[in-house]
Amino acid sequence: MDANSGQSQKNIEAKPQEADELKESIVDALRTCYDPEIPVNIYELGLIYNIDVDSQANVNVRMTLTSPGCPVAGSLPPEVQYKVQSVIGVKSAKVDLVWDPPWNPSMMSEAAKLQLGML
């Protein structure tokens, strides 16, 4: 019981299946983000290293860029955070920009390689 209101409080927790569905929706949102110099979305480029959804629907995204000097270093992570935060069911979103491991073309999906004529 909450001492102030006399009512019981409930912690709303995401069940594993719901977390998986939420993660799929987040991936769909990330597929709408593009590096303006490359005509492939950042998810297929392999720039997203990890998406963690906790039991409270707080999301932490670990991502990188194609290089530390990438011209969208200041704009792409906030765009990713905004798009993830906009997914229905997400309570909060945080983006961590990391450089280890460094991105390289082998991290791209086969679809991205095909789209860029690398296969």
FIKOL-727843 format. One record per atom (N, C-alpha, C, O, CB): atom name; x, y, z; residue in one letter. Coordinates in steps of 0.1 Angstrom, whole numbers, plus 5000, padded with zeros to 4 digits. Atoms other than C-alpha are relative to their C-alpha. Glycine has a CB too. Layout:
N
CA,X,Y,Z,a $
...
% end
This chain:
119
N,5008,4988,5000,m $
CA,5000,5000,5000,m $
C,5009,5012,5000,m $
O,5019,5013,5007,m $
CB,4991,5000,5012,m $
N,4993,4987,5001,d $
CA,5012,5035,4992,d $
C,4995,5008,5013,d $
O,4983,5010,5015,d $
CB,4996,5008,4987,d $
N,5003,4994,4987,a $
CA,5014,5053,5026,a $
C,4992,5013,4998,a $
O,4984,5017,5007,a $
CB,5013,5003,5008,a $
N,5006,4987,5003,n $
CA,5002,5086,5010,n $
C,4986,4999,4996,n $
O,4977,5007,5000,n $
CB,5008,5008,4990,n $
N,5014,5001,5006,s $
CA,4971,5074,4991,s $
C,4992,4989,5006,s $
O,4980,4989,5004,s $
CB,5002,4999,4986,s $
N,5007,5011,4995,g $
CA,4962,5042,5009,g $
C,4997,4990,4989,g $
O,4990,4980,4992,g $
CB,4987,5005,5006,g $
N,5002,5010,5011,q $
CA,4962,5024,4975,q $
C,5012,4992,4997,q $
O,5023,4997,4999,q $
CB,4995,5008,4987,q $
N,4988,5008,5003,s $
CA,4984,4996,4964,s $
C,5006,5005,4987,s $
O,4998,5009,4978,s $
CB,4997,4985,5000,s $
N,4994,4996,5013,q $
CA,5009,5004,4937,q $
C,5004,4987,4993,q $
O,5008,4978,4999,q $
CB,5013,5009,5002,q $
N,4996,5012,5009,k $
CA,5016,4980,4908,k $
C,5012,5004,4992,k $
O,5012,5015,4986,k $
CB,4988,4995,4992,k $
N,4989,4998,5009,n $
CA,5049,4977,4890,n $
C,4996,4993,4987,n $
O,4993,4981,4987,n $
CB,5013,4995,5005,n $
N,5003,5006,5012,i $
CA,5041,4972,4854,i $
C,5013,4995,4993,i $
O,5022,5002,4991,i $
CB,4993,5010,4990,i $
N,4988,5006,5006,e $
CA,5066,4948,4839,e $
C,4997,4994,4987,e $
O,4986,4988,4985,e $
CB,5006,4989,5010,e $
N,5002,5006,5013,a $
CA,5071,4937,4804,a $
C,5003,4985,5001,a $
O,5014,4982,5006,a $
CB,5010,5007,4989,a $
N,4997,5014,5001,k $
CA,5068,4900,4799,k $
C,5010,4997,4989,k $
O,5011,5005,4980,k $
CB,4986,4992,4998,k $
N,4990,5003,5011,p $
CA,5095,4883,4778,p $
C,4994,5001,4986,p $
O,5001,5007,4977,p $
CB,5006,4986,5002,p $
N,5006,5000,5014,q $
CA,5071,4879,4748,q $
C,4997,5015,4996,q $
O,5000,5019,4985,q $
CB,4987,4992,5000,q $
N,5003,4986,5003,e $
CA,5060,4916,4751,e $
C,5013,5007,4997,e $
O,5014,5016,4989,e $
CB,4993,5006,5012,e $
N,4987,4993,5003,a $
CA,5097,4927,4753,a $
C,5005,4996,4986,a $
O,5011,5005,4980,a $
CB,5010,4995,5011,a $
N,4995,5004,5013,d $
CA,5105,4907,4722,d $
C,4992,5007,4989,d $
O,4997,5012,4979,d $
CB,4998,4985,4998,d $
N,5009,4993,5009,e $
CA,5075,4923,4704,e $
C,5004,5015,4999,e $
O,5004,5021,4989,e $
CB,4985,4999,5003,e $
N,4996,4986,4999,l $
CA,5086,4957,4716,l $
C,5014,5002,4992,l $
O,5016,5012,4985,l $
CB,5002,5005,5014,l $
N,4987,5000,5007,k $
CA,5122,4950,4703,k $
C,4998,5000,4985,k $
O,5005,5007,4978,k $
CB,5009,4988,5005,k $
N,5003,5001,5014,e $
CA,5108,4941,4669,e $
C,4995,5014,4995,e $
O,4999,5018,4984,e $
CB,4989,4989,4997,e $
N,5005,4987,5004,s $
CA,5089,4974,4668,s $
C,5011,5011,5000,s $
O,5012,5020,4992,s $
CB,4989,5005,5010,s $
N,4989,4990,4999,i $
CA,5121,4993,4678,i $
C,5009,4998,4988,i $
O,5013,5007,4982,i $
CB,5008,4997,5013,i $
N,4992,5003,5012,v $
CA,5140,4975,4650,v $
C,4993,5007,4988,v $
O,5000,5012,4979,v $
CB,5002,4985,4998,v $
N,5007,4994,5011,d $
CA,5113,4986,4626,d $
C,5002,5015,4999,d $
O,5004,5021,4989,d $
CB,4985,4997,5001,d $
N,4998,4986,4999,a $
CA,5117,5022,4638,a $
C,5014,5003,4995,a $
O,5017,5013,4988,a $
CB,4997,5005,5014,a $
N,4986,4997,5004,l $
CA,5155,5020,4634,l $
C,5002,4998,4985,l $
O,5011,5004,4980,l $
CB,5009,4990,5008,l $
N,4998,5002,5015,r $
CA,5151,5008,4598,r $
C,4995,5013,4993,r $
O,4996,5013,4980,r $
CB,4992,4988,4996,r $
N,5004,4988,5007,t $
CA,5137,5043,4591,t $
C,5011,5011,5002,t $
O,5009,5022,4997,t $
CB,4987,5006,5006,t $
N,4989,4990,4998,c $
CA,5170,5060,4601,c $
C,5011,4997,4990,c $
O,5015,4985,4988,c $
CB,5006,4999,5015,c $
N,4990,5002,5010,y $
CA,5196,5065,4574,y $
C,5012,5010,5002,y $
O,5010,5021,5007,y $
CB,4994,5003,4986,y $
N,4988,4992,5001,d $
CA,5232,5078,4572,d $
C,4998,5007,4986,d $
O,4996,5000,4976,d $
CB,5014,4992,5001,d $
N,5003,4993,5013,p $
CA,5226,5105,4545,p $
C,5010,4997,4988,p $
O,5007,4999,4977,p $
CB,4999,5014,5002,p $
N,4990,5003,5011,e $
CA,5258,5094,4526,e $
C,4998,4986,4995,e $
O,5005,4982,4985,e $
CB,5014,5002,5006,e $
N,5002,5014,5004,i $
CA,5247,5057,4524,i $
C,4986,4997,4999,i $
O,4978,4999,5009,i $
CB,5008,4991,5010,i $
N,5014,5003,5002,p $
CA,5214,5046,4509,p $
C,4995,4987,5007,p $
O,4986,4980,5001,p $
CB,4997,5000,4986,p $
N,5004,5012,4993,v $
CA,5209,5018,4535,v $
C,4998,5004,5015,v $
O,5005,5013,5020,v $
CB,5011,4989,5000,v $
N,5003,4996,4987,n $
CA,5193,5021,4569,n $
C,5010,4995,5010,n $
O,5018,4986,5008,n $
CB,4986,4994,5004,n $
N,4989,5002,4991,i $
CA,5215,5021,4600,i $
C,4999,4986,5006,i $
O,5010,4981,5010,i $
CB,4999,5010,5011,i $
N,5000,5014,4995,y $
CA,5202,4987,4612,y $
C,5006,4990,4991,y $
O,5014,4982,4995,y $
CB,4985,4996,5003,y $
N,4994,5009,5010,e $
CA,5211,4969,4580,e $
C,5015,5003,4998,e $
O,5023,4994,4995,e $
CB,4993,5001,4987,e $
N,4986,4996,5001,l $
CA,5244,4988,4580,l $
C,5008,4993,5011,l $
O,5021,4992,5010,l $
CB,5002,5015,5000,l $
N,4993,5006,4989,g $
CA,5253,4971,4613,g $
C,5004,5010,5010,g $
O,5013,5007,5018,g $
CB,5011,4992,4995,g $
N,4996,4990,4991,l $
CA,5255,5003,4632,l $
C,4994,4999,5014,l $
O,4998,5005,5024,l $
CB,4997,5014,4995,l $
N,5007,5003,4987,i $
CA,5232,4990,4660,i $
C,5006,4988,5006,i $
O,5005,4977,5000,i $
CB,4985,4999,4998,i $
N,4993,5011,4994,y $
CA,5252,4968,4683,y $
C,4991,4992,5010,y $
O,4992,4980,5011,y $
CB,5013,5004,5007,y $
N,5009,5006,4990,n $
CA,5226,4961,4710,n $
C,4988,5008,5003,n $
O,4989,5020,5003,n $
CB,5008,4997,5012,n $
N,5013,4993,4996,i $
CA,5190,4969,4719,i $
C,4996,4992,5013,i $
O,4993,4980,5012,i $
CB,4989,4999,4989,i $
N,5003,5006,4987,d $
CA,5183,4962,4756,d $
C,4987,5006,5005,d $
O,4985,5018,5006,d $
CB,5011,5002,5010,d $
N,5013,4995,4995,v $
CA,5147,4964,4768,v $
C,4998,4993,5014,v $
O,4998,4981,5015,v $
CB,4988,4996,4991,v $
N,5001,5006,4986,d $
CA,5143,4960,4806,d $
C,4985,4998,5003,d $
O,4976,5000,4995,d $
CB,5006,5010,5010,d $
N,5014,5004,4997,s $
CA,5112,4948,4824,s $
C,4990,5012,5002,s $
O,4978,5010,5002,s $
CB,5000,4992,5013,s $
N,5009,4988,4999,q $
CA,5099,4984,4827,q $
C,4998,5007,4987,q $
O,4993,5018,4986,q $
CB,5006,5010,5011,q $
N,5000,4995,5014,a $
CA,5102,4990,4789,a $
C,5009,5012,4998,a $
O,5006,5021,4990,a $
CB,4985,5004,4997,a $
N,4989,4990,5002,n $
CA,5132,5013,4793,n $
C,5009,4994,4990,n $
O,5013,4982,4991,n $
CB,5007,5004,5013,n $
N,4991,5005,5011,v $
CA,5154,5009,4762,v $
C,5013,5006,5000,v $
O,5014,5019,5001,v $
CB,4993,5002,4987,v $
N,4986,4995,5002,n $
CA,5191,5012,4759,n $
C,5005,4995,4987,n $
O,5006,4983,4985,n $
CB,5009,4996,5012,n $
N,4995,5004,5013,v $
CA,5206,5012,4724,v $
C,5015,5003,5000,v $
O,5019,5014,5003,v $
CB,4993,5007,4988,v $
N,4986,4998,5002,r $
CA,5243,5007,4718,r $
C,5002,5000,4985,r $
O,4999,4991,4978,r $
CB,5009,4989,5007,r $
N,4998,4998,5015,m $
CA,5253,5020,4684,m $
C,5014,5006,4997,m $
O,5020,5011,5007,m $
CB,4989,5008,4994,m $
N,4988,4994,5004,t $
CA,5283,5032,4665,t $
C,4997,5008,4987,t $
O,4986,5008,4982,t $
CB,5011,4990,4997,t $
N,5001,4993,5013,l $
CA,5289,5052,4633,l $
C,5011,4994,4991,l $
O,5020,4987,4996,l $
CB,5002,5016,5001,l $
N,4991,5006,5009,t $
CA,5309,5043,4602,t $
C,5014,5005,5003,t $
O,5024,4998,5000,t $
CB,4997,5004,4986,t $
N,4987,4995,4995,s $
CA,5338,5065,4616,s $
C,4998,5010,5010,s $
O,4988,5017,5011,s $
CB,5008,5005,4987,s $
N,5001,4989,4990,p $
CA,5345,5088,4645,p $
C,4998,5014,4994,p $
O,4992,5023,5000,p $
CB,5012,5000,5009,p $
N,5002,4987,5007,g $
CA,5346,5117,4620,g $
C,4988,5001,4992,g $
O,4986,5011,4984,g $
CB,5012,5003,4992,g $
N,5012,5000,5008,c $
CA,5312,5109,4606,c $
C,4993,5013,5002,c $
O,4991,5018,5013,c $
CB,4991,4988,5004,c $
N,5006,4987,4999,p $
CA,5294,5141,4597,p $
C,4986,5000,5008,p $
O,4982,5011,5012,p $
CB,4997,5006,4987,p $
N,5013,5000,4993,v $
CA,5261,5129,4614,v $
C,5002,4996,5015,v $
O,4992,4992,5021,v $
CB,4991,4990,4993,v $
N,4998,5004,4986,a $
CA,5278,5122,4648,a $
C,4992,5008,5010,a $
O,4988,5002,5020,a $
CB,5015,5002,5003,a $
N,5008,4992,4990,g $
CA,5259,5150,4664,g $
C,4985,4999,4998,g $
O,4977,5002,5007,g $
CB,5003,5014,4998,g $
N,5015,5000,5003,s $
CA,5225,5144,4647,s $
C,4994,4986,5000,s $
O,4982,4984,5003,s $
CB,4998,5006,4987,s $
N,5006,5014,5001,l $
CA,5221,5106,4642,l $
C,4996,4994,5014,l $
O,4985,4989,5015,l $
CB,5010,4991,4993,l $
N,5004,5006,4987,p $
CA,5222,5094,4679,p $
C,4987,5007,5006,p $
O,4979,4999,5011,p $
CB,5011,5002,5010,p $
N,5013,4994,4995,p $
CA,5195,5120,4689,p $
C,4988,4995,4992,p $
O,4977,4994,4997,p $
CB,5001,5015,5000,p $
N,5011,5005,5009,e $
CA,5174,5109,4659,e $
C,4996,4986,5004,e $
O,4984,4982,5005,e $
CB,5004,5000,4985,e $
N,5003,5013,4996,v $
CA,5177,5073,4670,v $
C,4993,5000,5013,v $
O,4983,4993,5015,v $
CB,5014,4992,5002,v $
N,5007,4999,4987,q $
CA,5167,5082,4706,q $
C,4986,5004,4998,q $
O,4977,4999,5004,q $
CB,5008,5009,5009,q $
N,5013,4995,5002,y $
CA,5137,5101,4693,y $
C,4991,4989,4994,y $
O,4980,4987,4998,y $
CB,5000,5013,4991,y $
N,5008,5010,5007,k $
CA,5125,5073,4670,k $
C,4997,4988,5010,k $
O,4986,4983,5009,k $
CB,5007,4995,4988,k $
N,5002,5011,4991,v $
CA,5130,5046,4697,v $
C,4990,5005,5011,v $
O,4980,4997,5014,v $
CB,5013,4996,5007,v $
N,5009,4995,4990,q $
CA,5112,5068,4723,q $
C,4986,5001,4995,q $
O,4976,5001,5002,q $
CB,5005,5014,5005,q $
N,5013,4998,5006,s $
CA,5083,5073,4698,s $
C,4993,4987,4998,s $
O,4981,4987,4995,s $
CB,5002,5007,4987,s $
N,5007,5013,5002,v $
CA,5076,5035,4696,v $
C,4990,4998,5012,v $
O,4993,5000,5023,v $
CB,5011,4989,5000,v $
N,5010,5003,4990,i $
CA,5044,5027,4714,i $
C,5004,4989,5010,i $
O,5008,4978,5005,i $
CB,4986,4997,4993,i $
N,4996,5010,4989,g $
CA,5051,5009,4747,g $
C,5014,5003,5006,g $
O,5017,4998,5016,g $
CB,5001,4987,4994,g $
N,4987,4996,4995,v $
CA,5086,5024,4752,v $
C,4998,5011,5011,v $
O,4992,5021,5008,v $
CB,5010,5005,4989,v $
N,5001,4990,4989,k $
CA,5088,5042,4786,k $
C,5011,5010,4998,k $
O,5008,5022,5000,k $
CB,5002,4992,5013,k $
N,4989,4990,5002,s $
CA,5123,5058,4780,s $
C,5010,4993,4990,s $
O,5010,4981,4989,s $
CB,5006,5004,5013,s $
N,4990,5005,5009,a $
CA,5151,5055,4755,a $
C,5013,5007,5003,a $
O,5014,5019,5005,a $
CB,4996,5002,4985,a $
N,4986,4995,4998,k $
CA,5189,5060,4759,k $
C,5008,4994,4989,k $
O,5007,4983,4986,k $
CB,5005,4997,5014,k $
N,4991,5005,5010,v $
CA,5215,5058,4732,v $
C,5014,5002,5004,v $
O,5018,5013,5008,v $
CB,4997,5008,4986,v $
N,4986,5000,4997,d $
CA,5251,5050,4739,d $
C,5008,4999,4987,d $
O,5006,4989,4980,d $
CB,5004,4989,5010,d $
N,4992,5000,5012,l $
CA,5275,5059,4711,l $
C,5013,4994,5004,l $
O,5020,4999,5012,l $
CB,5002,5014,4993,l $
N,4987,5007,4997,v $
CA,5305,5035,4712,v $
C,5008,4998,4988,v $
O,5004,4999,4976,v $
CB,4996,4986,5006,v $
N,4990,5001,5011,w $
CA,5336,5030,4691,w $
C,5007,4986,5000,w $
O,5015,4983,4992,w $
CB,5010,5011,5000,w $
N,4993,5013,4999,d $
CA,5346,4995,4702,d $
C,4989,4989,5000,d $
O,4981,4989,5009,d $
CB,5009,4999,5013,d $
N,4990,5001,5011,p $
CA,5344,4974,4682,p $
C,4998,5010,4989,p $
O,4987,5015,4987,p $
CB,5000,4986,4994,p $
N,5002,4990,5011,p $
CA,5350,4998,4653,p $
C,4992,4993,4989,p $
O,4993,4981,4986,p $
CB,5014,5004,4995,p $
N,5008,5005,5011,w $
CA,5325,4994,4625,w $
C,5009,4997,4988,w $
O,5019,5004,4985,w $
CB,4989,5011,4997,w $
N,4994,5003,5013,n $
CA,5336,4978,4593,n $
C,4989,4993,4991,n $
O,4979,4989,4996,n $
CB,5012,4990,5002,n $
N,5011,5005,5009,p $
CA,5317,4966,4562,p $
C,4996,4986,5002,p $
O,4985,4983,4998,p $
CB,5005,5002,4986,p $
N,5004,5014,4998,s $
CA,5316,4930,4573,s $
C,4988,5000,5010,s $
O,4982,4989,5011,s $
CB,5012,4992,5006,s $
N,5011,5000,4991,m $
CA,5290,4941,4599,m $
C,4987,5002,4993,m $
O,4976,5001,5000,m $
CB,5003,5011,5010,m $
N,5012,4998,5007,m $
CA,5265,4949,4572,m $
C,4992,4987,4998,m $
O,4999,4976,4996,m $
CB,5003,5007,4987,m $
N,5008,5012,5004,s $
CA,5236,4925,4565,s $
C,5002,4997,4985,s $
O,5007,5005,4978,s $
CB,4985,5002,5003,s $
N,4999,5004,5014,e $
CA,5236,4906,4533,e $
C,4991,5009,4991,e $
O,4995,5012,4980,e $
CB,4996,4985,4997,e $
N,5008,4991,5007,a $
CA,5207,4928,4522,a $
C,5006,5013,4997,a $
O,5005,5019,4986,a $
CB,4986,5002,5007,a $
N,4994,4987,5002,a $
CA,5227,4959,4527,a $
C,5012,4999,4990,a $
O,5014,5007,4981,a $
CB,5006,5006,5013,a $
N,4989,5002,5010,k $
CA,5257,4945,4508,k $
C,4995,4998,4986,k $
O,5001,5004,4977,k $
CB,5008,4987,5004,k $
N,5007,5001,5013,l $
CA,5234,4935,4480,l $
C,4996,5014,4994,l $
O,4998,5017,4983,l $
CB,4988,4990,5000,l $
N,5005,4986,5004,q $
CA,5219,4970,4479,q $
C,5011,5009,4996,q $
O,5009,5017,4987,q $
CB,4992,5006,5011,q $
N,4989,4992,5003,l $
CA,5253,4985,4478,l $
C,5009,4994,4989,l $
O,5020,4999,4986,l $
CB,5009,5003,5012,l $
N,4993,5006,5011,g $
CA,5265,4962,4450,g $
C,5013,4993,5005,g $
O,5023,4992,4998,g $
CB,5004,5009,4990,g $
N,4988,5006,4995,m $
CA,5290,4944,4473,m $
C,5000,4985,5000,m $
O,5009,4978,5004,m $
CB,5002,5004,5015,m $
N,5001,5015,5001,l $
CA,5278,4908,4466,l $
C,4999,4997,4985,l $
O,4998,4985,4982,l $
CB,4987,4995,5007,l $
% end
